[in-house]
């Protein structure tokens, strides 16, 4: 029908393995699909990280689960970054 309903879950995991932040069932994209239906789209939420003085240095992980609520398809995305202390 030319519409999309993509939901996402976000998890940020500290170097010690503890869950630092979690959001569930956030709207990432909803509404009509304009243009080529196979083109890549940007999600509405933006993930940013700013290290605080008390944040652990080391390897932080970010996990995002994208769910197409119409087609019932999921896509798991993972990345990581290294936090260094000055």
Secondary structure, DSSP 8 states (H G I E B T S, - for coil): --EEEEEEEEEEE-TTS-EEEEEEEEEEEEEE--S-TTS----S--------TTS--EEEEEEEEEEETTTTEEEEEEEEEEE---
